[in-house]
């Protein structure tokens, strides 16, 4: 149902029903005692928890989601995300925008095995202060949208499948709200 709703919103926005580009990223969610052994330590964020890896289309609608311990590398999840994206879109995605956490030959090969080309969006050389990266802000906005749901602000779940399911419910709620606010 979520994929049909996404296709409907894309058509109403003047886009094709299935996207040709995706954006991959991951965020670490602080763990609680319920998350138990599934929680890992993310040295970059300096917290224990689970990492939620998502793929969104260029409008910020959820395409795929994968939950791992926080110490798992983002580049190791490219194959699973790419497989889920192509299953959800009927093999229509050709390009995925990623950050520098996905660099290397292995992630590119994993994505290429599913017919997706990775394009790493890098910071400009002469960076001074905050820089808004093209295309990458869309996935960050999607994380902000999901963070507004109290149940997704921390990892309260015992099972990774429950955490993933709650993300799909949250994005379905967001898409329904967008559909009901639609003004042609």
Rosetta blueprint (number, residue, H / E / L):
1 X L
2 X H
3 X H
4 X H
5 X H
6 X H
7 X H
8 X H
9 X H
10 X H
11 X H
12 X H
13 X L
14 X L
15 X L
16 X L
17 X L
18 X L
19 X L
20 X L
21 X E
22 X E
23 X E
24 X E
25 X E
26 X E
27 X E
28 X E
29 X E
30 X E
31 X E
32 X L
33 X H
34 X H
35 X H
36 X H
37 X H
38 X H
39 X L
40 X E
41 X E
42 X E
43 X L
44 X L
45 X L
46 X L
47 X E
48 X E
49 X E
50 X E
51 X E
52 X E
53 X E
54 X E
55 X E
56 X E
57 X L
58 X L
59 X L
60 X L
61 X L
62 X E
63 X E
64 X E
65 X E
66 X E
67 X E
68 X E
69 X E
70 X L
71 X L
72 X L
73 X L
74 X H
75 X H
76 X H
77 X H
78 X H
79 X H
80 X H
81 X H
82 X H
83 X H
84 X H
85 X H
86 X H
87 X H
88 X H
89 X H
90 X L
91 X L
92 X L
93 X L
94 X L
95 X E
96 X E
97 X E
98 X E
99 X L
100 X H
101 X H
102 X H
103 X L
104 X L
105 X H
106 X H
107 X H
108 X H
109 X H
110 X H
111 X H
112 X H
113 X L
114 X L
115 X L
116 X L
117 X E
118 X E
119 X E
120 X E
121 X L
122 X L
123 X L
124 X L
125 X L
126 X L
127 X L
128 X L
129 X L
130 X L
131 X L
132 X L
133 X L
134 X L
135 X L
136 X H
137 X H
138 X H
139 X H
140 X H
141 X H
142 X H
143 X H
144 X H
145 X H
146 X H
147 X H
148 X L
149 X L
150 X H
151 X H
152 X H
153 X H
154 X L
155 X E
156 X L
157 X L
158 X L
159 X L
160 X H
161 X H
162 X H
163 X H
164 X H
165 X H
166 X H
167 X H
168 X H
169 X H
170 X H
171 X H
172 X H
173 X H
174 X H
175 X H
176 X H
177 X H
178 X H
179 X H
180 X H
181 X L
182 X L
183 X L
184 X L
